[in-house]
């Protein structure tokens, strides 16, 4: 998190890659359970790889936010310390944890119930059937971990089910829904009855 926030971040905007300061480019995000909150550009590979492999996209960015939301203020303070050369990212990460724990009333209090897991949202906006729409995907975080996709992709390589050779991002060599279904099936306790994600379409006037 400190690395994501403490340096300039590359995003894709208006059909071109551009570099921004995360905390100067906050975006309001609406979540069905957590309401509206501000999230900030983070240094994710998707901002670089998706425009290369998904035709027609004009804007791509990865956004990150801490919860409770005042924790973003603490992250911003520490990011400024890193930029000024007063601490490195490891020292900032330790300070982030120690500061929050030493003043729980200020940094960790919230009027809402704390989520058991932090949600992952994908939000896409564009034109479908002649209408401007917004599509939101809310992933089922019960099985959403980094080990599952790595294990599944590794097994697919060993079984010669991925035919591309070289270095590719997932969207360039995997069919997403069947891949995610296989990832979920490899997670302990997953059943076919559990949904991979919830979807929502909104028409934008």
FIKOL-904741 format. One record per residue (C-alpha): x, y, z; residue in one letter; residue number from 0. Coordinates in steps of 0.2 Angstrom, whole numbers, plus 5000, padded with zeros to 4 digits. Last residue first. Layout:
# FIKOL-904741
u, v, w, aa, i
X, Y, Z, a, NUM
...
//
This chain:
# FIKOL-904741
u, v, w, aa, i
4856, 5048, 4905, x, 204
4866, 5034, 4912, x, 203
4858, 5016, 4912, x, 202
4864, 5005, 4926, x, 201
4869, 4987, 4925, x, 200
4873, 4977, 4940, x, 199
4883, 4961, 4942, x, 198
4886, 4950, 4957, x, 197
4901, 4939, 4957, x, 196
4907, 4921, 4957, x, 195
4891, 4915, 4964, x, 194
4891, 4900, 4977, x, 193
4880, 4886, 4972, x, 192
4894, 4877, 4963, x, 191
4902, 4874, 4980, x, 190
4919, 4881, 4987, x, 189
4925, 4874, 5003, x, 188
4943, 4874, 4999, x, 187
4947, 4885, 4983, x, 186
4951, 4875, 4967, x, 185
4933, 4876, 4961, x, 184
4934, 4895, 4963, x, 183
4950, 4895, 4952, x, 182
4941, 4884, 4939, x, 181
4926, 4896, 4939, x, 180
4937, 4911, 4937, x, 179
4946, 4902, 4922, x, 178
4929, 4898, 4914, x, 177
4924, 4916, 4916, x, 176
4940, 4925, 4910, x, 175
4945, 4915, 4894, x, 174
4964, 4916, 4897, x, 173
4978, 4921, 4886, x, 172
4978, 4940, 4884, x, 171
4967, 4944, 4899, x, 170
4979, 4935, 4910, x, 169
4994, 4946, 4906, x, 168
5006, 4938, 4894, x, 167
5025, 4934, 4894, x, 166
5030, 4921, 4881, x, 165
5021, 4907, 4873, x, 164
5003, 4906, 4870, x, 163
4995, 4889, 4870, x, 162
4988, 4888, 4888, x, 161
4980, 4871, 4891, x, 160
4997, 4862, 4890, x, 159
4993, 4852, 4906, x, 158
5008, 4860, 4915, x, 157
5002, 4877, 4909, x, 156
4985, 4874, 4915, x, 155
4991, 4868, 4932, x, 154
5001, 4884, 4934, x, 153
4986, 4895, 4929, x, 152
4976, 4886, 4942, x, 151
4989, 4888, 4956, x, 150
4992, 4906, 4952, x, 149
4974, 4910, 4951, x, 148
4971, 4902, 4968, x, 147
4986, 4909, 4977, x, 146
4981, 4927, 4975, x, 145
4964, 4926, 4984, x, 144
4946, 4928, 4980, x, 143
4937, 4913, 4987, x, 142
4925, 4921, 4999, x, 141
4928, 4937, 4991, x, 140
4913, 4935, 4979, x, 139
4917, 4949, 4966, x, 138
4906, 4964, 4964, x, 137
4905, 4968, 4945, x, 136
4898, 4985, 4941, x, 135
4892, 4990, 4923, x, 134
4888, 5008, 4919, x, 133
4878, 5012, 4903, x, 132
4877, 5024, 4889, x, 131
4864, 5017, 4877, x, 130
4865, 5012, 4859, x, 129
4865, 4994, 4862, x, 128
4879, 4996, 4874, x, 127
4890, 5012, 4876, x, 126
4903, 5014, 4890, x, 125
4906, 5013, 4908, x, 124
4915, 4999, 4917, x, 123
4917, 4996, 4936, x, 122
4926, 4982, 4943, x, 121
4924, 4980, 4962, x, 120
4934, 4971, 4975, x, 119
4928, 4971, 4992, x, 118
4938, 4972, 5008, x, 117
4934, 4956, 5019, x, 116
4925, 4955, 5035, x, 115
4918, 4972, 5032, x, 114
4918, 4984, 5047, x, 113
4900, 4988, 5052, x, 112
4897, 5007, 5050, x, 111
4899, 5021, 5062, x, 110
4918, 5019, 5061, x, 109
4933, 5020, 5073, x, 108
4950, 5014, 5067, x, 107
4960, 5030, 5065, x, 106
4954, 5042, 5078, x, 105
4948, 5030, 5092, x, 104
4961, 5017, 5088, x, 103
4975, 5029, 5093, x, 102
4990, 5018, 5096, x, 101
4985, 5005, 5084, x, 100
4983, 5016, 5069, x, 99
5000, 5024, 5073, x, 98
5008, 5007, 5074, x, 97
5001, 5000, 5058, x, 96
5005, 5015, 5047, x, 95
5022, 5017, 5056, x, 94
5027, 4999, 5051, x, 93
5021, 5003, 5033, x, 92
5031, 5019, 5033, x, 91
5047, 5011, 5039, x, 90
5045, 4998, 5025, x, 89
5041, 5011, 5012, x, 88
5057, 5021, 5016, x, 87
5057, 5036, 5028, x, 86
5062, 5055, 5027, x, 85
5066, 5055, 5009, x, 84
5053, 5069, 5006, x, 83
5043, 5057, 4995, x, 82
5042, 5044, 5009, x, 81
5036, 5057, 5021, x, 80
5023, 5063, 5009, x, 79
5017, 5045, 5007, x, 78
5016, 5044, 5026, x, 77
5004, 5059, 5027, x, 76
4994, 5052, 5013, x, 75
4992, 5035, 5021, x, 74
4986, 5043, 5037, x, 73
4973, 5052, 5027, x, 72
4968, 5036, 5019, x, 71
4965, 5029, 5036, x, 70
4951, 5041, 5038, x, 69
4941, 5030, 5026, x, 68
4939, 5016, 5039, x, 67
4944, 5007, 5028, x, 66
4958, 5010, 5015, x, 65
4956, 5014, 4997, x, 64
4963, 5008, 4981, x, 63
4959, 5012, 4963, x, 62
4967, 5004, 4947, x, 61
4965, 5015, 4932, x, 60
4959, 5012, 4914, x, 59
4952, 5025, 4902, x, 58
4949, 5025, 4883, x, 57
4945, 5006, 4880, x, 56
4942, 5002, 4862, x, 55
4950, 4985, 4861, x, 54
4955, 4975, 4876, x, 53
4973, 4969, 4874, x, 52
4985, 4984, 4875, x, 51
4973, 4995, 4885, x, 50
4972, 4981, 4898, x, 49
4990, 4979, 4901, x, 48
4996, 4996, 4907, x, 47
4982, 5001, 4919, x, 46
4980, 4982, 4924, x, 45
4998, 4982, 4931, x, 44
4993, 4991, 4946, x, 43
5001, 5007, 4953, x, 42
4987, 5014, 4963, x, 41
4975, 5028, 4959, x, 40
4964, 5034, 4974, x, 39
4948, 5029, 4981, x, 38
4935, 5041, 4989, x, 37
4919, 5034, 4997, x, 36
4901, 5031, 4993, x, 35
4891, 5018, 5002, x, 34
4899, 5002, 5010, x, 33
4886, 4989, 5005, x, 32
4881, 4993, 4987, x, 31
4898, 5002, 4984, x, 30
4899, 5019, 4976, x, 29
4916, 5025, 4971, x, 28
4921, 5044, 4971, x, 27
4938, 5046, 4963, x, 26
4954, 5054, 4970, x, 25
4967, 5062, 4959, x, 24
4978, 5073, 4970, x, 23
4981, 5058, 4982, x, 22
4987, 5047, 4968, x, 21
4999, 5059, 4959, x, 20
4997, 5056, 4941, x, 19
5007, 5049, 4926, x, 18
4998, 5047, 4909, x, 17
4995, 5034, 4897, x, 16
4985, 5039, 4882, x, 15
4967, 5035, 4875, x, 14
4959, 5048, 4886, x, 13
4966, 5042, 4902, x, 12
4977, 5026, 4905, x, 11
4985, 5027, 4922, x, 10
5003, 5027, 4928, x, 9
5006, 5032, 4946, x, 8
5019, 5044, 4954, x, 7
5025, 5038, 4970, x, 6
5020, 5035, 4988, x, 5
5003, 5028, 4986, x, 4
5006, 5011, 4978, x, 3
5022, 5009, 4988, x, 2
5014, 5012, 5004, x, 1
5000, 5000, 5000, x, 0
//
